Structure formats: C-alpha cells, structure tokens
Amino acid sequence: VKFLKGVLAVLTDDFTGKTLVLTGASSGLGQVIAQALAERGASLLLTGRNSDALEALAESLPGSGHRQLSLDLHKSTDIEAALSSALTAPIYGFCHCAGSVQTRPLKLSRPAPCLEQMQINALAGIEVARVLTQKQWMPDQGSVLFISSIYSQVGAPGQIAYCASKGALLAASKAMAVELAPRQIRVNCLAPGFVATAMTLQSAKLTEAQLNAIKDKHPLGTGTPEQVARAAVFLLSPDNHWITGTELCIDGGYTAQ
Ligand SMILES: NC(=O)c1ccc[n+]([C@@H]2O[C@H](COP(=O)([O-])OP(=O)(O)OC[C@H]3O[C@@H](n4cnc5c(N)ncnc54)[C@H](OP(=O)(O)O)[C@@H]3O)[C@@H](O)[C@H]2O)c1
C-alpha cells in the first residue's frame, strides 16, 4: 500500500515549469486542451489566426507565462520564422490541434480543397514538428501530440480529403516516433470521435440527417471537449514516458464496431 501510494503521488500530470506550443488554440478542442494544460502548471504559446480569441484565452488561463502568436498555417514557409521569433527558451513539447474540414462527396472532390485540408491537418503539423523538435527548442526529452481523428482509421461519406489528411498525419507521427525515440521525444496521436465544436457544427456543413447518423454510431454517445482534453493531458504528460507511436481513440466506442 505504501509503495502504491508513492507511485500515485508521483503520477500527477504535473506540467509545472514546462512550456508547450499549441496550434488551433483559438477555438473548440484547442481552447479546452489549453485550459487543462494550464490548470496543471504548463505555460503555453497559443497559436491560431484569430488573435482576439487567443488574447482572451491567454488572459483567462490559470498560471503564468502564457503568450499568443497569430499564425496562419496555410503557408508552411512562414511557420519556422513565426515560431522561432515567438520562442525565447526551450520547450517541453507541443500539440498540433489546428484542423480544417470540408465535406465533399468524391464526385465533387477537387485538388484545391483536398490540398487545403492536407496542408492544415498534415503538412503544417509536420512542419511545426520539424521546427519545434530542433535541438535548440526541444533538447532531449519531450512530448508531441497530434490531434488526428477516428477518420484516420475509418471512412465516412464526403470525408475523402479529411480522412486522407488524418491518415497521413497518423502515419507521419509513427515515423517521427521512431526517429525521435533516441532523443526520448515521444510522438502520439489522439483520435476523437464526434464532439460538438465550431468545426463539426459549422465548418463541416453536415446535414441534420448526416449529423444524426454520426451521433448514432457512437455506442456511448458523443463526446465533450473536456473528455478529449483529459486524454490529451494523459498523452502529453511526463508521467507517461513509455507511450510513443500510438493513436488513442476517444470515441465512445465508434471504432470498436
Ligand atoms: N470536433 C470533433 O468532433 C473532432 C473530431 C475529431 C478530430 N477533431 C480535430 O480536432 C482539432 C480541433 O477541432 P475543433 O473541433 O476544435 O475545430 P474548431 O473549433 O473549428 O478549431 C479549429 C482550430 O484550427 C485552427 N485553424 C484552422 N485553420 C487554420 C489555419 N489556416 N491556420 C492556423 N490555424 C487554423 C482554428 O484557428 P483560427 O480559426 O483562429 O485560425 C481553430 O483554432 C482538429 O484537428 C480536428 O480535425 C475534431
């Protein structure tokens, strides 16, 4: 009992003194992940395009040292300069939560909207990883988390490009996990099922019938941003230093069927 109490006392998901970069912090899941990390002591560099939302979030978060950076991920070539100028000291890790979705059946699929989703969801994530895992920003040890989706594993009508982008992100994260393991940098994905956010309620432009069909496929019902944030904390946590190269589905049983 004494030993177990000792172990539990050590496993506290304590991020005190750790700085993390968070993309997609201006809205939805990113905002709630920011809150969960800040509550556990992390200092955050919050990024997104909506600078008003980022500023309001930075001011409302518990703890100190939070800053915001307005960063459009459309152009991979801008990412390194922007992040390098915003960072002042090494970081513990980052979470790429920014994402873009456009629902289009295959017959209406075109390269431009496909590329946009590939760019924000996958290519920008890879570029952010390249920049932030440089030794000057992430010396040995650290944690990387990509917010993927159940659609990295299963399909849905109209989500050809979105599925492709999240599948690409998952595959890339596994390669990164293996490459960065010698430096004790862990790389994981978190794959949520349906959670009501601006993306699912507005951007995805799903019909009510499509929404209901998606909801019906979750045996435990749909999720909340807070549940996703708890899982993000778990994967990012310094306590979980033997988990890398994996994707955790948090989907109320969607992919179990
Ligand atoms: N909600 C769900 O059910 C669900 C399920 C599975 C996976 N996900 C994934 O979870 C992540 C967050 O989604 P969400 O539901 O929270 O959606 P959301 O509320 O629409 O948030 C999307 C975030 O991505 C950022 N973003 C989009 N385009 C960007 C760009 N060009 N440059 C920089 N940032 C950009 C947005 O910031 P700005 O608008 O300020 O740029 C916003 O902070 C996404 O990767 C999504 O694919 C969501």
Ligand as a Chemical Component Dictionary entry (heavy atoms), coordinates in Angstrom:
data_LIG
# 
_chem_comp.id                   LIG 
_chem_comp.type                 NON-POLYMER 
_chem_comp.pdbx_formal_charge   0 
_chem_comp.three_letter_code    LIG 
# 
loop_
_chem_comp_atom.comp_id 
_chem_comp_atom.atom_id 
_chem_comp_atom.alt_atom_id 
_chem_comp_atom.type_symbol 
_chem_comp_atom.charge 
_chem_comp_atom.model_Cartn_x 
_chem_comp_atom.model_Cartn_y 
_chem_comp_atom.model_Cartn_z 
_chem_comp_atom.pdbx_ordinal 
LIG N1  N1  N 0  -14.745 18.277 -33.033 1  
LIG C1  C1  C 0  -14.645 16.996 -33.398 2  
LIG O1  O1  O 0  -15.624 16.233 -33.371 3  
LIG C2  C2  C 0  -13.322 16.453 -33.838 4  
LIG C3  C3  C 0  -13.223 15.070 -34.022 5  
LIG C4  C4  C 0  -12.020 14.530 -34.413 6  
LIG C5  C5  C 0  -10.931 15.353 -34.618 7  
LIG N2  N2  N 1  -11.056 16.696 -34.459 8  
LIG C6  C6  C 0  -9.865  17.502 -34.692 9  
LIG O2  O2  O 0  -9.658  18.314 -33.569 10 
LIG C7  C7  C 0  -8.983  19.504 -33.963 11 
LIG C8  C8  C 0  -9.733  20.716 -33.403 12 
LIG O3  O3  O 0  -11.021 20.735 -33.998 13 
LIG P1  P1  P 0  -12.247 21.537 -33.367 14 
LIG O4  O4  O 0  -13.402 20.636 -33.427 15 
LIG O5  O5  O -1 -11.851 22.155 -32.101 16 
LIG O6  O6  O 0  -12.473 22.644 -34.501 17 
LIG P2  P2  P 0  -12.530 24.236 -34.463 18 
LIG O7  O7  O 0  -13.280 24.710 -33.271 19 
LIG O8  O8  O 0  -13.009 24.626 -35.803 20 
LIG O9  O9  O 0  -10.998 24.640 -34.295 21 
LIG C9  C9  C 0  -10.104 24.530 -35.362 22 
LIG C10 C10 C 0  -8.836  25.249 -34.977 23 
LIG O10 O10 O 0  -7.911  25.167 -36.071 24 
LIG C11 C11 C 0  -7.405  26.446 -36.345 25 
LIG N3  N3  N 0  -7.102  26.626 -37.759 26 
LIG C12 C12 C 0  -7.899  26.297 -38.799 27 
LIG N4  N4  N 0  -7.321  26.709 -39.942 28 
LIG C13 C13 C 0  -6.146  27.301 -39.595 29 
LIG C14 C14 C 0  -5.125  27.942 -40.336 30 
LIG N5  N5  N 0  -5.171  28.082 -41.682 31 
LIG N6  N6  N 0  -4.052  28.447 -39.673 32 
LIG C15 C15 C 0  -3.990  28.331 -38.328 33 
LIG N7  N7  N 0  -4.941  27.750 -37.569 34 
LIG C16 C16 C 0  -6.014  27.251 -38.197 35 
LIG C17 C17 C 0  -8.504  27.397 -35.923 36 
LIG O11 O11 O 0  -7.941  28.656 -35.571 37 
LIG P3  P3  P 0  -8.271  30.044 -36.326 38 
LIG O12 O12 O 0  -9.627  29.973 -36.872 39 
LIG O13 O13 O 0  -8.026  31.077 -35.277 40 
LIG O14 O14 O 0  -7.230  30.082 -37.368 41 
LIG C18 C18 C 0  -9.077  26.722 -34.698 42 
LIG O15 O15 O 0  -8.355  27.100 -33.538 43 
LIG C19 C19 C 0  -8.899  19.459 -35.475 44 
LIG O16 O16 O 0  -7.647  18.984 -35.878 45 
LIG C20 C20 C 0  -9.974  18.458 -35.856 46 
LIG O17 O17 O 0  -9.713  17.844 -37.094 47 
LIG C21 C21 C 0  -12.228 17.270 -34.069 48 
# 
loop_
_chem_comp_bond.comp_id 
_chem_comp_bond.atom_id_1 
_chem_comp_bond.atom_id_2 
_chem_comp_bond.value_order 
_chem_comp_bond.pdbx_ordinal 
LIG N1  C1  SING 1  
LIG C1  O1  DOUB 2  
LIG C1  C2  SING 3  
LIG C2  C3  SING 4  
LIG C2  C21 DOUB 5  
LIG C3  C4  DOUB 6  
LIG C4  C5  SING 7  
LIG C5  N2  DOUB 8  
LIG N2  C6  SING 9  
LIG N2  C21 SING 10 
LIG C6  O2  SING 11 
LIG C6  C20 SING 12 
LIG O2  C7  SING 13 
LIG C7  C8  SING 14 
LIG C7  C19 SING 15 
LIG C8  O3  SING 16 
LIG O3  P1  SING 17 
LIG P1  O4  DOUB 18 
LIG P1  O5  SING 19 
LIG P1  O6  SING 20 
LIG O6  P2  SING 21 
LIG P2  O7  DOUB 22 
LIG P2  O8  SING 23 
LIG P2  O9  SING 24 
LIG O9  C9  SING 25 
LIG C9  C10 SING 26 
LIG C10 O10 SING 27 
LIG C10 C18 SING 28 
LIG O10 C11 SING 29 
LIG C11 N3  SING 30 
LIG C11 C17 SING 31 
LIG N3  C12 SING 32 
LIG N3  C16 SING 33 
LIG C12 N4  DOUB 34 
LIG N4  C13 SING 35 
LIG C13 C14 SING 36 
LIG C13 C16 DOUB 37 
LIG C14 N5  SING 38 
LIG C14 N6  DOUB 39 
LIG N6  C15 SING 40 
LIG C15 N7  DOUB 41 
LIG N7  C16 SING 42 
LIG C17 O11 SING 43 
LIG C17 C18 SING 44 
LIG O11 P3  SING 45 
LIG P3  O12 DOUB 46 
LIG P3  O13 SING 47 
LIG P3  O14 SING 48 
LIG C18 O15 SING 49 
LIG C19 O16 SING 50 
LIG C19 C20 SING 51 
LIG C20 O17 SING 52 
# 
